[in-house]
Amino acid sequence: MAKQVQQDQVTRAARRAVLIDGIPVATLGGIALALGSTPDQSTAQKAWWIATTTAFTLAIAWVLLRAFRRTDEYLRRIQLESMAIAFAAVLVGLQVATLLDAAGIIRLHQFAQLILLGGVAVWLLIADLRTRLHR
């Protein structure tokens, strides 16, 4: 019984840590999305957009590394399976956006980061729901 309580505390701490680490990353992603949504950018605006997007990408890698170090083997498996589902969703979203861009309906430039942010949200949502339902 004590081992189960300790495992529940570890699970809650890992979820909380990902949420606390994820909020600034999601904010940075929103800023990168806003900076990149202008179709005709100056050189300085492009530089800011590229720098923010690079920082966003590195922040995601940092959150992932910290999340994997905090969890046990079972929770790592849940995280990897959730990431696989989110990766598939991002691939489908990018394929649809590419087709719509080729048809001249949307501009892929404006939707690529939004699709990636959606993929991160899907990953975190699935991982959180699976760890909550695990109990």
Steps between C-alpha positions, in 0.01 A plus 500: 500500500780742588672420171181587308470834681864577422446408133194729484705785645775444243242496220338823621839667539602400146172632354530822696860548389408459133215748544720753678776458241249495215323831570800723412573279197141532375520877553822513302333298224213747489744789471685322218167438329403867528839617373484267201146579393586820314529414129735783396772521763806717515840343559491593869153347544616179331804487730280541810262233372782254429662567839171453686418183307847362574458580870158331492646186342784483752255559787289205383809279496591619851151427636506154341839420649390612847172308471674176407755530779225541762289200409522128545499247219121470472445876483775528239309247293182706536689815396651331194167353390333838546773667297456242224128580476571874501771453234249321277250784555766757405592306186136482391450870581809601303394285205154659492650849537746428217218392270294807591805720441557342158135567416543864602243483781736570793863596547703221658730761656216611729381154603820299548575628851133477597500133398816437703351672806189289455716189491667594827156564654375160377808331644464664842124437511528131411790445741314674782176310439682166483686563825177610672312194373789273604406529865 
